[in-house]
Amino acid sequence: MSELQLSAQLVKDVQAVLVQHDESAADPGLTSQYLCAIVGFLLGQQAIPADQKNEIMENLGDFIKYVANDVEKQQAQQAPPPSPPAQEAFGIWRPKS
């Protein structure tokens, strides 16, 4: 199997095609449902045993989790570090004379 070439642009393009079909697909949750339904539709058309289809679907579910976790990890690494907590100031300020 070849390596997937996933990019933010590819995801935007796929979502744009879905939005052309159904404007409510602008919502990422609905886009995800469409993509899952497409996978189910494609697998449903395959003449393979049911137990093999179930195994494929389980593997795809695990793959989805892996990709989602990887994307979250990458986003966390790119996010700026949180600013340090505010500290109380102390002392007395006197102007220089």
Secondary structure, 3 states (H helix, E strand, C coil): CCCCCCCHHHHHHHHHHHHHHCHHHHCHHHHHHHHHHHHHHHHHCCCCCHHHHHHHHHHHHHHHHHHHHHHHHHHHHHCCCCCCCCCCCCCCCCCCC
